[in-house]
């Protein structure tokens, strides 16, 4: 015997309502319970964050492994301009070492435009970048756009990821 349409509808409606109530009663990541408000950094805190960012870039080009290991966590994901594969911490450290071994030197580093958003302990830096390298007397300039993610851990800004493009 088939149940009536109204009984089926009532059963489905009650089940859906119960299911929805069960789901919405538990906070989920990114839900209201974990919502972080945009916060403004003081000028000195902003300067500290941007100095930490610049120090990461310079540490890469000078193969300052000690600093890179301190501020590039194991979970880092990096998407670099003109590279097919994404880099993890190990690949970043190898890249810094290979750059140092190439004999090339960083001669200029600029961030012409930078915007910052901070949510809790996470800072997102939107930027344009320009750097110039010198190798055997030849200079090459590279520029593009980037989104960099910094997380504050133990009052230190660490660089947990970035996405750079050539800006074209």
DSSP file (Angstrom, degrees, kcal/mol; ACC not computed):
  #  RESIDUE AA STRUCTURE BP1 BP2  ACC     N-H-->O    O-->H-N    N-H-->O    O-->H-N    TCO  KAPPA ALPHA  PHI   PSI    X-CA   Y-CA   Z-CA
    1    1 A X              0   0    0      0, 0.0     2,-0.3     0, 0.0     0, 0.0   0.000 360.0 360.0 360.0 130.3    0.0    0.0    0.0
    2    2 A X        -     0   0    0      1,-0.1     3,-0.1     0, 0.0     2,-0.0  -0.656 360.0-120.5 -84.7 135.4    1.4    3.4   -1.0
    3    3 A X        -     0   0    0     -2,-0.3    -1,-0.1     1,-0.1     2,-0.0  -0.353  38.8 -94.3 -69.3 158.0    1.3    6.2    1.5
    4    4 A X     >  -     0   0    0      1,-0.1     4,-2.3    -2,-0.0     5,-0.2  -0.283  29.6-113.6 -70.0 159.0   -0.6    9.3    0.6
    5    5 A X  H  > S+     0   0    0      1,-0.2     4,-2.6     2,-0.2     5,-0.2   0.874 117.4  52.8 -60.9 -38.2    1.2   12.3   -1.0
    6    6 A X  H  > S+     0   0    0      2,-0.2     4,-2.5     1,-0.2    -1,-0.2   0.875 108.5  49.6 -68.7 -35.7    0.5   14.5    2.1
    7    7 A X  H  > S+     0   0    0      2,-0.2     4,-2.5     1,-0.2    -2,-0.2   0.914 112.5  47.9 -67.1 -42.4    2.1   11.9    4.4
    8    8 A X  H  X S+     0   0    0     -4,-2.3     4,-2.8     2,-0.2     5,-0.2   0.939 113.3  48.1 -61.2 -47.0    5.1   11.6    2.2
    9    9 A X  H  X S+     0   0    0     -4,-2.6     4,-2.9     1,-0.2    -2,-0.2   0.923 112.6  48.0 -59.7 -46.9    5.4   15.4    2.0
   10   10 A X  H  X S+     0   0    0     -4,-2.5     4,-2.6     2,-0.2     5,-0.2   0.908 113.1  48.2 -61.8 -43.4    5.1   15.7    5.8
   11   11 A X  H  X S+     0   0    0     -4,-2.5     4,-2.5     2,-0.2    -2,-0.2   0.937 115.0  44.6 -63.9 -47.5    7.7   13.0    6.5
   12   12 A X  H  X S+     0   0    0     -4,-2.8     4,-2.7     2,-0.2    -2,-0.2   0.917 114.2  49.5 -63.2 -43.6   10.1   14.5    4.0
   13   13 A X  H  X S+     0   0    0     -4,-2.9     4,-2.6    -5,-0.2    -2,-0.2   0.926 113.0  46.1 -62.1 -46.2    9.6   18.1    5.4
   14   14 A X  H  X S+     0   0    0     -4,-2.6     4,-2.5     2,-0.2    -1,-0.2   0.905 113.7  49.6 -64.3 -41.5   10.0   17.0    9.0
   15   15 A X  H  X S+     0   0    0     -4,-2.5     4,-2.6    -5,-0.2    -2,-0.2   0.927 112.5  47.0 -62.5 -44.8   13.1   15.0    8.1
   16   16 A X  H  X S+     0   0    0     -4,-2.7     4,-2.8     2,-0.2    -2,-0.2   0.912 112.7  49.7 -62.6 -43.7   14.6   17.9    6.2
   17   17 A X  H  X S+     0   0    0     -4,-2.6     4,-2.2     2,-0.2    -2,-0.2   0.914 113.1  46.1 -62.5 -43.8   13.8   20.3    9.1
   18   18 A X  H  X S+     0   0    0     -4,-2.5     4,-2.3     2,-0.2    -2,-0.2   0.917 113.5  49.4 -64.5 -44.3   15.4   18.0   11.6
   19   19 A X  H  X S+     0   0    0     -4,-2.6     4,-2.2     1,-0.2    -2,-0.2   0.917 111.8  48.5 -61.5 -45.6   18.4   17.5    9.4
   20   20 A X  H  X S+     0   0    0     -4,-2.8     4,-2.6     1,-0.2    -1,-0.2   0.896 111.2  50.2 -62.3 -41.9   18.8   21.3    8.9
   21   21 A X  H  X S+     0   0    0     -4,-2.2     4,-1.1    -5,-0.2    -1,-0.2   0.893 109.9  50.8 -64.5 -39.8   18.5   22.0   12.6
   22   22 A X  H  < S+     0   0    0     -4,-2.3     4,-0.4     1,-0.2     3,-0.3   0.923 113.7  44.6 -64.2 -43.9   21.1   19.3   13.4
   23   23 A X  H >< S+     0   0    0     -4,-2.2     3,-1.2     1,-0.2    -2,-0.2   0.935 113.9  47.9 -67.1 -46.1   23.6   20.8   10.9
   24   24 A X  H 3< S+     0   0    0     -4,-2.6    -1,-0.2     1,-0.3    -2,-0.2   0.634  99.6  68.1 -75.1 -11.7   23.1   24.4   11.9
   25   25 A X  T 3< S+     0   0    0     -4,-1.1     2,-0.5    -3,-0.3    -1,-0.3   0.666  92.9  66.5 -81.4 -13.5   23.4   23.8   15.6
   26   26 A X  S <  S-     0   0    0     -3,-1.2     2,-0.1    -4,-0.4    -1,-0.0  -0.920  87.6-123.4-109.0 128.9   27.1   22.9   15.3
   27   27 A X        -     0   0    0     -2,-0.5     2,-0.3     4,-0.1    -2,-0.1  -0.403  28.0-160.0 -66.6 144.0   29.6   25.6   14.3
   28   28 A X    >   -     0   0    0     -4,-0.1     3,-2.8    -2,-0.1     6,-0.4  -0.861  34.8 -78.0-120.8 159.7   31.7   24.8   11.2
   29   29 A X  T 3  S+     0   0    0     -2,-0.3     3,-0.1     1,-0.3    -1,-0.0  -0.317 121.8  16.5 -56.6 131.5   34.9   26.3   10.1
   30   30 A X  T 3  S+     0   0    0      1,-0.3    -1,-0.3     4,-0.0     6,-0.1   0.360 102.5 121.4  85.6  -5.5   34.3   29.6    8.5
   31   31 A X  S X  S-     0   0    0     -3,-2.8     3,-1.4     1,-0.1     4,-0.4  -0.125  85.5 -81.6 -80.2-177.0   30.8   29.8   10.1
   32   32 A X  G >  S+     0   0    0      1,-0.3     3,-1.0     2,-0.2    -1,-0.1   0.832 126.5  61.5 -56.3 -36.0   29.6   32.5   12.4
   33   33 A X  G 3  S+     0   0    0      1,-0.3    -1,-0.3    -5,-0.2    -4,-0.1   0.789 115.0  33.7 -64.4 -26.1   31.2   30.9   15.4
   34   34 A X  G <  S+     0   0    0     -3,-1.4    -1,-0.3    -6,-0.4    -2,-0.2   0.271  85.5 136.7-111.2   9.9   34.7   31.4   13.8
   35   35 A X    <   -     0   0    0     -3,-1.0     2,-0.4    -4,-0.4    -4,-0.1  -0.375  37.7-158.1 -65.2 128.4   34.0   34.6   11.9
   36   36 A X        -     0   0    0     -2,-0.1     2,-0.3    -6,-0.1    -2,-0.1  -0.904  10.5-133.7-108.3 136.9   36.9   37.1   12.2
   37   37 A X        -     0   0    0     -2,-0.4    83,-0.7     1,-0.1     2,-0.1  -0.618  30.0-100.5 -85.4 145.8   36.4   40.8   11.6
   38   38 A X  E     -A  119   0A   0     -2,-0.3     2,-0.3    81,-0.2    81,-0.2  -0.451  46.3-162.6 -59.6 132.3   38.7   42.8    9.5
   39   39 A X  E     -A  118   0A   0     79,-2.9    79,-0.6    -2,-0.1     2,-0.5  -0.913  14.5-127.0-123.7 154.3   41.1   44.7   11.8
   40   40 A X        -     0   0    0     -2,-0.3     2,-0.3    77,-0.1    77,-0.1  -0.818  20.8-136.4 -99.5 132.6   43.3   47.6   11.2
   41   41 A X        -     0   0    0     -2,-0.5    75,-0.0    75,-0.1     2,-0.0  -0.611  23.0-113.4 -82.9 145.8   47.0   47.4   12.1
   42   42 A X     >  -     0   0    0     -2,-0.3     4,-2.8     1,-0.1     5,-0.2  -0.365  36.7-103.6 -65.8 159.3   48.6   50.3   13.8
   43   43 A X  H  > S+     0   0    0      1,-0.2     4,-2.3     2,-0.2     5,-0.1   0.884 124.1  48.2 -55.1 -38.6   51.3   52.0   11.7
   44   44 A X  H  > S+     0   0    0      2,-0.2     4,-2.0     1,-0.2    -1,-0.2   0.886 111.7  48.7 -71.7 -36.4   54.1   50.3   13.6
   45   45 A X  H  > S+     0   0    0      2,-0.2     4,-2.3     1,-0.2    -2,-0.2   0.889 112.0  49.8 -68.0 -38.4   52.4   46.9   13.4
   46   46 A X  H  X S+     0   0    0     -4,-2.8     4,-2.7     2,-0.2     5,-0.2   0.928 110.3  50.0 -63.4 -44.6   51.9   47.4    9.6
   47   47 A X  H  X S+     0   0    0     -4,-2.3     4,-2.2    -5,-0.2    -2,-0.2   0.885 109.8  51.9 -60.9 -38.9   55.6   48.4    9.3
   48   48 A X  H  X S+     0   0    0     -4,-2.0     4,-2.1     2,-0.2    -1,-0.2   0.922 110.7  47.5 -63.6 -44.9   56.6   45.3   11.2
   49   49 A X  H  X S+     0   0    0     -4,-2.3     4,-2.2     2,-0.2    -2,-0.2   0.935 113.8  46.5 -62.0 -47.4   54.5   43.0    8.9
   50   50 A X  H  X S+     0   0    0     -4,-2.7     4,-2.4     1,-0.2    -1,-0.2   0.839 111.0  52.3 -68.0 -32.3   55.9   44.6    5.8
   51   51 A X  H  X S+     0   0    0     -4,-2.2     4,-2.4    -5,-0.2    -1,-0.2   0.889 108.7  51.2 -67.2 -38.7   59.5   44.4    7.1
   52   52 A X  H  X S+     0   0    0     -4,-2.1     4,-1.7     2,-0.2    -2,-0.2   0.905 110.2  50.1 -63.4 -41.2   58.9   40.7    7.8
   53   53 A X  H  X S+     0   0    0     -4,-2.2     4,-1.9     1,-0.2     3,-0.2   0.947 111.8  46.4 -61.4 -49.2   57.7   40.3    4.2
   54   54 A X  H  X S+     0   0    0     -4,-2.4     4,-2.6     1,-0.2     5,-0.2   0.884 108.9  56.0 -62.3 -37.9   60.7   42.0    2.8
   55   55 A X  H  X S+     0   0    0     -4,-2.4     4,-2.5     1,-0.2    -1,-0.2   0.864 104.7  53.1 -63.8 -35.6   63.0   40.0    5.0
   56   56 A X  H  X S+     0   0    0     -4,-1.7     4,-2.1    -3,-0.2    -1,-0.2   0.944 110.4  47.2 -63.4 -47.4   61.6   36.8    3.6
   57   57 A X  H  X S+     0   0    0     -4,-1.9     4,-2.0     1,-0.2    -2,-0.2   0.942 115.2  45.1 -59.6 -47.8   62.2   37.9    0.0
   58   58 A X  H  X S+     0   0    0     -4,-2.6     4,-1.4     1,-0.2    -1,-0.2   0.878 110.0  55.0 -65.9 -37.0   65.8   39.0    0.8
   59   59 A X  H  X>S+     0   0    0     -4,-2.5     5,-2.6    -5,-0.2     4,-0.5   0.874 107.0  51.8 -63.0 -36.8   66.4   35.8    2.8
   60   60 A X  H ><5S+     0   0    0     -4,-2.1     3,-1.1     1,-0.2    -2,-0.2   0.959 110.9  46.0 -62.6 -50.3   65.4   33.8   -0.3
   61   61 A X  H 3<5S+     0   0    0     -4,-2.0    -1,-0.2     1,-0.3    45,-0.2   0.687 119.4  40.8 -71.3 -16.9   67.8   35.7   -2.6
   62   62 A X  H 3<5S-     0   0    0     -4,-1.4    -1,-0.3    -5,-0.2    -2,-0.2   0.350 108.1-123.0-106.4   3.7   70.7   35.4   -0.1
   63   63 A X  T <<5 +     0   0    0     -3,-1.1     2,-2.1    -4,-0.5    -3,-0.2   0.903  41.9 174.6  53.1  46.1   69.9   31.8    0.9
   64   64 A X     >< +     0   0    0     -5,-2.6     4,-2.6     1,-0.2     3,-0.3  -0.581   3.4 177.1 -79.1  79.8   69.6   32.8    4.5
   65   65 A X  H  > S+     0   0    0     -2,-2.1     4,-3.0     1,-0.2     5,-0.2   0.856  70.8  57.6 -59.5 -39.8   68.5   29.3    5.4
   66   66 A X  H  > S+     0   0    0      1,-0.2     4,-1.2     2,-0.2    -1,-0.2   0.929 112.0  41.3 -59.0 -45.4   68.2   29.9    9.1
   67   67 A X  H  > S+     0   0    0     -3,-0.3     4,-1.8     2,-0.2     3,-0.2   0.928 114.2  51.9 -68.8 -43.9   65.8   32.7    8.6
   68   68 A X  H  X S+     0   0    0     -4,-2.6     4,-2.1     1,-0.2     3,-0.2   0.915 108.9  50.5 -59.6 -43.2   63.8   30.9    5.9
   69   69 A X  H  < S+     0   0    0     -4,-3.0    -1,-0.2     1,-0.2    -2,-0.2   0.819 111.0  50.8 -63.8 -29.5   63.4   27.8    8.2
   70   70 A X  H  < S+     0   0    0     -4,-1.2    -1,-0.2    -5,-0.2    -2,-0.2   0.808 122.4  28.1 -77.1 -30.1   62.2   30.1   11.0
   71   71 A X  H  < S+     0   0    0     -4,-1.8    88,-2.9    -3,-0.2     2,-0.7   0.469 105.5  73.2-117.0  -2.4   59.5   31.9    8.9
   72   72 A X  S  < S-     0   0    0     -4,-2.1    -1,-0.1    -5,-0.2    88,-0.1  -0.906  75.7-152.5-110.5 102.1   58.5   29.4    6.2
   73   73 A X    >   -     0   0    0     -2,-0.7     3,-1.8    86,-0.2    16,-0.1  -0.228  26.6-105.5 -74.7 165.0   56.4   26.7    8.0
   74   74 A X  T 3  S+     0   0    0      1,-0.3    15,-0.5    -5,-0.1    16,-0.2   0.788 117.6  57.8 -57.6 -30.8   56.1   23.1    6.8
   75   75 A X  T 3  S+     0   0    0     13,-0.1    -1,-0.3    14,-0.1    -2,-0.1   0.394  77.3 134.8 -85.8   4.8   52.5   23.7    5.5
   76   76 A X    <   -     0   0    0     -3,-1.8     2,-0.4    83,-0.1    13,-0.4  -0.226  35.2-167.3 -58.5 138.8   53.6   26.5    3.1
   77   77 A X  E     -b  161   0A   0     83,-1.3    85,-1.5    11,-0.1     2,-0.4  -0.998   7.2-173.0-126.0 126.0   52.1   26.4   -0.4
   78   78 A X  E     -bC 162  87A   0      9,-2.6     9,-3.3    -2,-0.4     2,-0.6  -0.977  14.3-167.1-126.4 130.4   53.7   28.7   -3.0
   79   79 A X  E     -b  163   0A   0     83,-2.7    85,-3.2    -2,-0.4     2,-0.3  -0.962  20.0-164.1-112.8 113.4   52.6   29.4   -6.5
   80   80 A X    >   -     0   0    0     -2,-0.6     3,-1.5     5,-0.4    85,-0.1  -0.709  27.8 -92.1-103.1 150.8   55.3   31.2   -8.4
   81   81 A X  T 3  S+     0   0    0     -2,-0.3    84,-0.2     1,-0.3    -1,-0.1  -0.294 106.6   4.9 -58.8 137.3   55.0   33.1  -11.6
   82   82 A X  T 3  S+     0   0    0      1,-0.2     2,-0.4    82,-0.1    -1,-0.3   0.680 100.3 120.0  62.8  22.1   55.7   31.1  -14.8
   83   83 A X    <   -     0   0    0     -3,-1.5    -1,-0.2     1,-0.1    -3,-0.1  -0.971  52.4-154.7-119.1 133.9   56.1   27.8  -12.9
   84   84 A X  S    S+     0   0    0     -2,-0.4     2,-0.2    -3,-0.1    -1,-0.1   0.907  76.2  56.6 -70.4 -44.4   53.9   24.8  -13.5
   85   85 A X  S    S-     0   0    0      1,-0.0    -5,-0.4    -6,-0.0     2,-0.3  -0.576  82.6-120.0 -94.8 154.1   54.2   23.1  -10.2
   86   86 A X        -     0   0    0     -2,-0.2     2,-0.3    -7,-0.1    -7,-0.2  -0.629  30.4-128.8 -86.1 149.5   53.4   24.5   -6.8
   87   87 A X  B     -C   78   0A   0     -9,-3.3    -9,-2.6    -2,-0.3     2,-0.2  -0.753  16.9-163.5-103.7 146.7   56.2   24.7   -4.2
   88   88 A X     >  -     0   0    0     -2,-0.3     4,-2.3   -11,-0.2     5,-0.2  -0.536  47.3 -82.4-109.5-175.5   56.3   23.5   -0.6
   89   89 A X  H  > S+     0   0    0    -15,-0.5     4,-2.4   -13,-0.4     5,-0.2   0.909 128.8  50.9 -57.1 -45.7   58.8   24.4    2.1
   90   90 A X  H  > S+     0   0    0      1,-0.2     4,-2.3     2,-0.2    -1,-0.2   0.918 110.8  48.3 -60.9 -43.7   61.4   21.9    0.9
   91   91 A X  H  > S+     0   0    0      1,-0.2     4,-2.6     2,-0.2    -1,-0.2   0.870 110.3  52.5 -64.8 -36.5   61.2   23.2   -2.7
   92   92 A X  H  X S+     0   0    0     -4,-2.3     4,-2.3     2,-0.2    -2,-0.2   0.928 110.1  47.7 -64.6 -44.9   61.5   26.8   -1.6
   93   93 A X  H  X S+     0   0    0     -4,-2.4     4,-1.9     2,-0.2    -2,-0.2   0.893 113.0  48.4 -64.5 -39.6   64.6   26.0    0.4
   94   94 A X  H  X S+     0   0    0     -4,-2.3     4,-2.8    -5,-0.2    -1,-0.2   0.910 110.1  52.8 -65.2 -42.2   66.2   24.2   -2.5
   95   95 A X  H  X S+     0   0    0     -4,-2.6     4,-2.4     1,-0.2    -2,-0.2   0.898 108.5  49.5 -60.6 -41.4   65.3   27.1   -4.8
   96   96 A X  H  X S+     0   0    0     -4,-2.3     4,-2.2     2,-0.2    -1,-0.2   0.910 112.3  48.2 -63.8 -42.1   67.0   29.6   -2.5
   97   97 A X  H  X S+     0   0    0     -4,-1.9     4,-2.2     2,-0.2    -2,-0.2   0.917 112.1  48.7 -64.7 -43.7   70.1   27.3   -2.4
   98   98 A X  H  X S+     0   0    0     -4,-2.8     4,-1.2     2,-0.2    -2,-0.2   0.883 109.8  52.5 -65.0 -38.5   70.2   27.0   -6.2
   99   99 A X  H >X>S+     0   0    0     -4,-2.4     3,-0.7    -5,-0.2     5,-0.6   0.946 109.8  48.5 -61.3 -46.9   69.8   30.7   -6.7
  100  100 A X  H ><5S+     0   0    0     -4,-2.2     3,-1.0     1,-0.3    -2,-0.2   0.890 110.5  51.5 -60.2 -40.3   72.8   31.3   -4.4
  101  101 A X  H 3<5S+     0   0    0     -4,-2.2    -1,-0.3     1,-0.2    -2,-0.2   0.714  96.8  69.5 -70.5 -20.0   74.8   28.8   -6.3
  102  102 A X  H <<5S-     0   0    0     -4,-1.2    -1,-0.2    -3,-0.7    -2,-0.2   0.715 103.9-126.2 -71.1 -19.8   74.0   30.4   -9.6
  103  103 A X  T <<5 +     0   0    0     -3,-1.0    33,-0.3    -4,-0.5    -3,-0.1   0.339  63.9 136.3  89.4  -7.7   76.1   33.4   -8.7
  104  104 A X      < -     0   0    0     -5,-0.6     2,-0.4    31,-0.1    -1,-0.3  -0.364  38.6-154.3 -71.6 154.4   73.3   35.9   -9.3
  105  105 A X  E     - D   0 134A   0     29,-2.5    29,-2.7    -3,-0.1     2,-0.5  -0.979  18.4-119.9-132.4 143.7   72.6   38.7   -6.9
  106  106 A X  E     + D   0 133A   0     -2,-0.4    27,-0.2    27,-0.2     3,-0.1  -0.718  34.4 168.8 -77.4 124.4   69.6   40.7   -5.9
  107  107 A X  E     +     0   0A   0     25,-3.1     2,-0.3    -2,-0.5    26,-0.2   0.563  63.8  21.6-113.9 -14.7   70.4   44.4   -6.7
  108  108 A X  E     + D   0 132A   0     24,-1.4    24,-2.4     2,-0.0     2,-0.4  -0.968  54.8 178.2-154.8 138.6   66.9   45.9   -6.3
  109  109 A X  E     + D   0 131A   0     -2,-0.3     2,-0.3    22,-0.2    22,-0.2  -0.965  14.5 165.5-142.3 122.4   63.7   45.0   -4.6
  110  110 A X  E     - D   0 130A   0     20,-3.0    20,-2.2    -2,-0.4     2,-0.4  -0.969  29.2-159.8-137.9 152.1   60.6   47.1   -4.6
  111  111 A X  E     -     0   0A   0     -2,-0.3    18,-0.2    18,-0.2     3,-0.1  -0.787  15.6-177.7-127.7  85.1   56.9   46.8   -3.7
  112  112 A X  E    S+     0   0A   0     -2,-0.4     2,-0.4     1,-0.2    -1,-0.1   0.816  71.0  23.0 -59.8 -34.5   55.3   49.7   -5.6
  113  113 A X  E     + D   0 128A   0     15,-0.5    15,-2.1     2,-0.0     2,-0.4  -0.997  68.1 172.6-137.1 132.9   51.7   49.0   -4.4
  114  114 A X  E     - D   0 127A   0     -2,-0.4     2,-0.4    13,-0.2    13,-0.2  -0.990   7.8-178.4-143.0 130.7   50.7   47.1   -1.3
  115  115 A X  E     - D   0 126A   0     11,-2.9    11,-2.9    -2,-0.4     2,-0.4  -0.968  13.9-157.7-123.3 143.7   47.3   46.6    0.4
  116  116 A X  E     - D   0 125A   0     -2,-0.4     2,-0.4     9,-0.2     9,-0.2  -0.974  12.3-175.3-128.0 135.4   46.9   44.7    3.6
  117  117 A X  E     - D   0 124A   0      7,-2.4     7,-3.4    -2,-0.4     2,-0.4  -0.997  10.7-166.1-123.0 134.8   43.9   42.9    5.1
  118  118 A X  E     +AD  39 123A   0    -79,-0.6   -79,-2.9    -2,-0.4     2,-0.5  -0.985  10.7 178.8-125.9 129.1   44.2   41.3    8.6
  119  119 A X  E >   -AD  38 122A   0      3,-2.9     3,-2.3    -2,-0.4     2,-0.3  -0.964  67.1 -52.6-126.7 110.0   41.7   38.9   10.1
  120  120 A X  T 3  S-     0   0    0    -83,-0.7   -81,-0.0    -2,-0.5   -84,-0.0  -0.436 124.4 -16.1  60.9-121.2   42.7   37.7   13.6
  121  121 A X  T 3  S+     0   0    0     -2,-0.3    31,-2.9    -3,-0.1     2,-0.5   0.230 120.1  93.9 -98.8  12.4   46.2   36.4   13.3
  122  122 A X  E <   -DE 119 151A   0     -3,-2.3    -3,-2.9    29,-0.2     2,-0.4  -0.917  52.7-168.8-113.0 129.1   46.2   36.2    9.5
  123  123 A X  E     -DE 118 150A   0     27,-3.3    27,-2.9    -2,-0.5     2,-0.5  -0.959   5.5-160.7-115.9 133.2   47.4   38.9    7.2
  124  124 A X  E     -DE 117 149A   0     -7,-3.4    -7,-2.4    -2,-0.4     2,-0.6  -0.964   8.9-161.8-112.0 122.2   46.8   38.9    3.5
  125  125 A X  E     -DE 116 148A   0     23,-3.0    23,-2.8    -2,-0.5     2,-0.5  -0.920   4.8-166.1-108.9 121.5   49.1   41.2    1.5
  126  126 A X  E     +DE 115 147A   0    -11,-2.9   -11,-2.9    -2,-0.6     2,-0.3  -0.919  30.6 155.7-101.9 128.6   48.1   42.2   -2.0
  127  127 A X  E     -DE 114 146A   0     19,-2.8    19,-2.7    -2,-0.5     2,-0.4  -0.950  45.6-133.8-149.5 162.0   51.1   43.6   -3.8
  128  128 A X  E     -DE 113 145A   0    -15,-2.1   -15,-0.5    -2,-0.3     2,-0.3  -0.941  34.1-164.0-111.8 147.8   52.9   44.5   -6.9
  129  129 A X  E     - E   0 144A   0     15,-2.4    15,-1.9    -2,-0.4     2,-0.3  -0.920  16.9-175.3-132.9 157.4   56.6   43.6   -6.9
  130  130 A X  E     +DE 110 143A   0    -20,-2.2   -20,-3.0    -2,-0.3     2,-0.4  -0.951  10.9 171.3-148.9 128.4   59.7   44.5   -8.9
  131  131 A X  E     -DE 109 142A   0     11,-2.7    11,-3.0    -2,-0.3     2,-0.4  -0.995  17.6-151.0-140.1 151.7   63.1   43.0   -8.4
  132  132 A X  E     -DE 108 141A   0    -24,-2.4   -25,-3.1    -2,-0.4   -24,-1.4  -0.972  10.6-164.3-123.1 133.0   66.4   43.2  -10.4
  133  133 A X  E     -DE 106 140A   0      7,-2.9     7,-2.5    -2,-0.4     2,-0.4  -0.871   5.0-154.4-114.7 147.8   69.0   40.5  -10.5
  134  134 A X  E     +DE 105 139A   0    -29,-2.7   -29,-2.5    -2,-0.3     2,-0.4  -0.988  16.0 170.9-122.8 132.6   72.6   40.7  -11.7
  135  135 A X  E >  S- E   0 138A   0      3,-2.7     3,-1.8    -2,-0.4   -31,-0.1  -0.935  73.1 -19.1-144.0 116.5   74.5   37.8  -13.0
  136  136 A X  T 3  S-     0   0    0     -2,-0.4     3,-0.1   -33,-0.3   -32,-0.1   0.882 128.0 -50.8  53.5  43.6   77.9   38.1  -14.6
  137  137 A X  T 3  S+     0   0    0      1,-0.3     2,-0.4     0, 0.0    -1,-0.3   0.285 114.8 116.3  82.7 -10.7   77.4   41.8  -15.3
  138  138 A X  E <   -E  135   0A   0     -3,-1.8    -3,-2.7     2,-0.0     2,-0.4  -0.757  51.7-152.8 -92.8 135.7   74.0   41.2  -16.9
  139  139 A X  E     -E  134   0A   0     -2,-0.4     2,-0.4    -5,-0.2    -5,-0.2  -0.893  11.0-174.2-110.7 140.3   70.9   42.7  -15.2
  140  140 A X  E     -E  133   0A   0     -7,-2.5    -7,-2.9    -2,-0.4     2,-0.4  -0.997  10.5-151.2-132.0 136.8   67.4   41.3  -15.5
  141  141 A X  E     -E  132   0A   0     -2,-0.4     2,-0.4    -9,-0.2    -9,-0.2  -0.897  11.1-172.8-111.1 137.4   64.2   42.9  -14.1
  142  142 A X  E     +E  131   0A   0    -11,-3.0   -11,-2.7    -2,-0.4     2,-0.3  -0.967   9.0 168.8-126.4 141.8   61.2   40.9  -13.0
  143  143 A X  E     +E  130   0A   0     -2,-0.4     2,-0.3   -13,-0.2   -13,-0.2  -0.976  10.7 120.1-149.0 162.6   57.8   42.3  -12.0
  144  144 A X  E     -E  129   0A   0    -15,-1.9   -15,-2.4    -2,-0.3     2,-0.3  -0.975  51.5 -68.3 174.0-160.8   54.3   41.2  -11.3
  145  145 A X  E     -EF 128 165A   0     20,-1.3    20,-2.7    -2,-0.3     2,-0.3  -0.854  40.9-172.1-119.6 155.9   51.5   40.9   -8.7
  146  146 A X  E     -EF 127 164A   0    -19,-2.7   -19,-2.8    -2,-0.3     2,-0.4  -0.998  23.5-155.9-149.4 153.2   51.3   38.8   -5.6
  147  147 A X  E     -EF 126 163A   0     16,-2.0    16,-2.1    -2,-0.3     2,-0.4  -0.993  25.3-172.3-124.1 121.0   49.1   37.7   -2.8
  148  148 A X  E     -EF 125 162A   0    -23,-2.8   -23,-3.0    -2,-0.4     2,-0.5  -0.925  12.3-149.7-119.6 140.1   51.0   36.7    0.3
  149  149 A X  E     -EF 124 161A   0     12,-3.3    11,-1.2    -2,-0.4    12,-1.1  -0.934  15.5-178.6-112.2 124.9   49.7   35.1    3.4
  150  150 A X  E     -EF 123 159A   0    -27,-2.9   -27,-3.3    -2,-0.5     2,-0.4  -0.959   7.6-163.8-121.3 142.0   51.3   35.7    6.8
  151  151 A X  E     -EF 122 158A   0      7,-2.4     7,-2.8    -2,-0.4     2,-0.7  -0.983  19.3-130.6-124.2 135.3   50.2   34.2   10.1
  152  152 A X  E     + F   0 157A   0    -31,-2.9     2,-0.4    -2,-0.4     5,-0.2  -0.775  32.2 171.5 -90.0 117.9   51.3   35.6   13.4
  153  153 A X  E >  S- F   0 156A   0      3,-2.8     3,-1.5    -2,-0.7    -2,-0.0  -0.994  71.1 -11.1-127.0 126.1   52.7   32.8   15.7
  154  154 A X  T 3  S-     0   0    0     -2,-0.4    -1,-0.1     1,-0.3     3,-0.1   0.889 129.2 -56.8  52.0  42.7   54.4   33.6   19.0
  155  155 A X  T 3  S+     0   0    0      1,-0.2     2,-0.4    -3,-0.1    -1,-0.3   0.693 117.0 112.6  63.4  22.4   54.4   37.3   18.0
  156  156 A X  E <   - F   0 153A   0     -3,-1.5    -3,-2.8    -5,-0.0     2,-0.6  -0.988  67.1-129.8-124.1 133.6   56.3   36.5   14.8
  157  157 A X  E     - F   0 152A   0     -2,-0.4     2,-0.3    -5,-0.2    -5,-0.2  -0.722  28.3-169.8 -81.4 120.9   54.9   36.9   11.3
  158  158 A X  E     - F   0 151A   0     -7,-2.8    -7,-2.4    -2,-0.6     2,-0.9  -0.855  23.3-125.1-111.3 151.2   55.5   33.7    9.3
  159  159 A X  E     + F   0 150A   0    -88,-2.9    -9,-0.2    -2,-0.3   -86,-0.2  -0.786  31.8 171.6-100.4  96.5   54.9   33.4    5.6
  160  160 A X  E     -     0   0A   0    -11,-1.2   -83,-1.3    -2,-0.9     2,-0.3   0.493  60.3 -22.9 -89.0  -3.1   52.6   30.4    5.0
  161  161 A X  E     -bF  77 149A   0    -12,-1.1   -12,-3.3   -85,-0.2     2,-0.3  -0.897  51.4-167.7 170.6 162.4   51.9   30.9    1.3
  162  162 A X  E     -bF  78 148A   0    -85,-1.5   -83,-2.7    -2,-0.3     2,-0.4  -0.987  14.3-148.6-160.1 163.1   51.8   33.1   -1.7
  163  163 A X  E     -bF  79 147A   0    -16,-2.1   -16,-2.0    -2,-0.3     2,-0.4  -0.947  22.1-176.8-137.7 114.3   50.7   33.3   -5.3
  164  164 A X  E     + F   0 146A   0    -85,-3.2     2,-0.3    -2,-0.4   -18,-0.2  -0.875   1.9 179.5-111.7 143.9   52.8   35.4   -7.7
  165  165 A X  E     - F   0 145A   0    -20,-2.7   -20,-1.3    -2,-0.4   -84,-0.2  -0.904  41.4-111.4-135.4 170.0   52.1   36.1  -11.3
  166  166 A X        -     0   0    0     -2,-0.3   -23,-0.1   -22,-0.2   -20,-0.1   0.479  51.0-120.9 -81.0  -1.6   53.8   38.1  -14.0
  167  167 A X              0   0    0    -22,-0.2   -23,-0.1     1,-0.1    -1,-0.1   0.723 360.0 360.0  73.9  22.2   51.0   40.7  -14.0
  168  168 A X              0   0    0    -23,-0.1    -1,-0.1     0, 0.0   -24,-0.0   0.408 360.0 360.0-109.2 360.0   50.0   40.3  -17.6
